[in-house]
């Protein structure tokens, strides 16, 4: 594999299959695209399926911003038992009687109590670090792990009874939210215990899993299949397309040069309207040739560059 800078830059959306890590998807994508300049924006657990956002080349610079966007998941919660990982991949560590799910108003009230800004205790089996060590590594070493609660946001939660021991969840959440922890907390609110048996990410920010390429296509491309590689090329979103849902501004030549040099872009160098209001955190700055030059925040001084992009193709 070439270690040279990638000649491709953008965002690739992949529909991850069940039973593989996000790291494996990145490894296969690196072989398929012939570059190591690939990363992902938001891990999916091995049990989970669905949308994994990959940055390629200069697209890796977008990942920190893309990973912070809202996400949507349908999930299934199995009641009456819980596992050490809070999902079906773990070992059962506790059982309890099944709750009575015949009162839809009670079920809805308990679910709605979890909506909003909350302090959530993350799963023990998670990549969150304490003193530089992931919690899952501490747990596997037999250490006592006590995760610290973290502020998270659950925008909405819909719950439907599928069976006496199974609930279907529709989750819309913010950055850093653990649906596995939601399964634990909702089951406890119902007077039982539980774990996820299915989880699928269907959306992340403006990206939808319907836009994603299948992992099987990624594997075929990695093995050299020309048709699969052509599919990948068609699915790779350009940098401007990847930020199309964000506020943007086309700059004149002087404004582009200021942005490339990391200087504040003053009002008067924008060729499109409106000039972003003060306080807007992420503005995509574009050239007249529709190339993404930089991301900026709008301040009283002007547009302050947060991240610049340099690519030849």
N, C-alpha and C positions, 0 to 999 in steps of 0.2 A: 504494500500500500504506500502511496506517495505521502511524504511528510511535508511536501511543499504547500504553500497557501492554496486554499481551495479556489478554483476558478468559477465555482457556483456559489451564489449567495441568495439566501431566502429562508423560507419556512416550509417545512414538509409536515403535513398532517398524516399520522399513521393510526390505523385502527388496530390497537394491540389485542392479541388473542389471549385467552386465559392460560395460566400456567407458566408465564415467562416474566422475567424482570424487565423493568424499563431499561436497565443497563444492556440487556441482551438486544433489545430493539435498536439501541444506539450502535452497538457493535455491528449488527447486520447492516444498518444504514451506512456505516463507514465503509464497509466493503462494497456495498451497492453503488455508492457515489464516489468511491476512490479517494476519500479524504478523511483525516482524523478530526477536522474542524466541524464536529457535530456534537450537539448537546441537547438535552431535553428540558422543557419548561414545566415541571410539575410531575413528580413520580406517581406512577400507578402501581399498586400492590400486585404481586403475581396473580392473585385470584381475580383481580379486576380486569375488565376488558374496556375497549373504547378508545377515546381520543387521547393520543399522546402527541404533543407539539414539539417538533424538532427544529432547532436552528442550525442552518448550514452556512459555513463561511462567516461573513459579516452578520448573518442572521443570528449567530450565537449571542451577539450583543443585545438582541431584543429580548432574550429569554427572561432576564430578571424582571422586566416590565410585564411580559406576557403571563408569567407565572402568578402574578398578583391579581389577576382578573377573576371575576366570579365564575363558578363552575356549576354544572347541572348533572345530576345522577339519578337514574332509577336504580333501586336496590330492593333486595328481599331480605327480611329479617326472620330468622328461625327462633322461636321462643321455646323456653323450657330447658335450654342448655347453653353454656358459654364455653369459649375456648381461650387458651392463653394468648392468641393473636386477635381475638374478637372476630375471626372470620373462619370460613370452612377449611382453610389450610392448617389450622391449629389443632391442638389436642384438647379434648374436653376436660375442663377442670372443675366444673360445677353444674349441677342440675337443679331444677326447681319445678314446682307445679305450674301448669299452664294457667294463664290469666283468663278471666271471663271477657271475651271480646264482643259480647252481644249488645253492649251499650255504645252506639256510635258517637253520641254526644260526649261521653266520658273520654273515649279514645281520642276524639278531636281536640278536646280541651287539654289533655295531657301532651299531645303533640304540639299544640300551639304554645304551650308554656316553654317549650324549648326554642321557639323562634325569637330572633332578635340578637342583641349583643350579649354574649355570655362568656363566662370563664369555663373552658372545657379542659378536662383532664385527658391528655393524649393517651393512646394505647401504650402499654409497656413495650410491645414489639413495634417500634417505630424508629425512624432515622434521626429523630431529634437528639441533639447532643447535650450531655451534661459533662462539664469539664473536658470537652473535646472528644468524648467517646459516645457513639450512638447508643441509645437506650437498648436496642436489640442486642448489641454486643455485650453490654453489661448483664442483661438477662441470661444470655447463653453461657456466660461465665459463672452463673449461679449467684450473682450479686443481688442484693435486695434493691429493687428499682422503684423509686417513688417519683413519678412524673409530676412536674410542676404545672398547675393550671395555666392556660394561656387564653388571652382574649381572642374570641372568634365571632363570626357573624353568620347566623342562619337566616337567610332572607325569607324562605318559605319552606313548608313541609306539608305534603299531602300523604295521608295514610289510608290504605284500603286493605280490608281483610281478605286474604286469599284462601285461608284454611284455618282450622282451630289453632294451629301452631305457627302460622306464617302470615306476615304482613308485607305488603308492597309499599315502598316509600318512594316519593318523588321529592328530590332534594335540590334546592337552589342555595348555594352557600358561597362564602367569601374565602379569601386566602387562608391557608393553614388549617382548614376545617377537616376533621376526621369523621367520615361517615361511619367508620367502625365504632368510634366512641359514641356517636349518636345512637347506634343500635344498642349498645350497652345501657345508655342512659334511659332510652325510651322503655326498654324491657324492665329496668328497675322501677321506673315510674308506674308500670303496670303491675308491679308486685311479683315479678318473675326475673329471669335472666335470659340472655339471648346473644346471638352472633349473626353476622352477615353470611348468607349463602350465595348471594349474587350481587355484583356491583358493576355498573357500566357508566363511564363518563361519556355523556352525549354532547356536551358543549363546554367550551372554555373561552370566556370573553365573546368575541364575535365569531369564533370558529365553531363549526358544527361537525360532528362525526360523519355526516353525509358527504363532506368534502374530502374525507380521508382516503388514503390508499390502503388496501388490505395488507396485512403483514406478509401474507403469502406472496404477494407481488414483490415486496421488498426482498424476500428470500430468493425469489427467482432472479431478480436483478443482481443480487449478490453473487449468484452462481454464473452470471454472464449472459442471461437470456436477453437478447436485443429488444424484444417486444416489451418485456417488463421494464427495461431501462428507459424505453421511450415513454412508458406510462409514468414513471417517476419524474421524468423531465417535464411532463405535462402537468403533474400535480404540484411541482415545486412553485410555491408562491414567491413572486419577486418581493423585495423589501418594501416598495411602495404599496403593493397589494396587501402585504401582511399587516400594514398599519392603516389601511384604508378607512377603518372605522374611527380612527382618532382625529382630533382637530389637526388641520394641516394648513400650510402656507407655502406658496410658490415664491421663491426669491429671485431678485435680479442677480446679475453676475457679481456685483460688489457684495451683496448680502450673502451669496453662496461662498465667496472667498472668506468673508468674516466667519461664517459658520465652520468652514473647514479648518480655520486657524484657531477655533475655540474662542473667538471674540464675540462680545455681545452684538447681536444684530439689532440695529436701531430701526425704529418705525420710519417708513419711507422706502424701505428696500423690499417690501412685499408687493407682489404683482397680482395677488388675489385678495378678496375681502371675505370676512372682516379680519382686522388685526386681532389676535387673541387677547381676551380680557386678562388683566393682571390677576394672577393666581392660578391660571390654567397650568397644570403640572407637566403635561406631556403634549408637545406640539411637534408634528412631523414637518421638517423643513425640506422642501423639494426644490430641485433645479427646474428650469424651463424644459429640460429633456426628460422630466419625470423620474429623476434619480433621487433616492433618499440621501440627503447630505448629513442630517443630524436630527437628534431629538433635543428639544429645548423646553424650558419653563418660561412662562411669561411673567416678567417682573416690571416694576416701575422704570427700571433702567432700559428695558428692552427684552429681547429673547436671549436667555442665558443657556448656552449649550450644555446639555447633560451627557450626551454621548454622540460622538461623530462616527461616520462610516467612510471607509476608504476601500474602493474596489475598482478593478480595471475593466470588468466585463459587465 
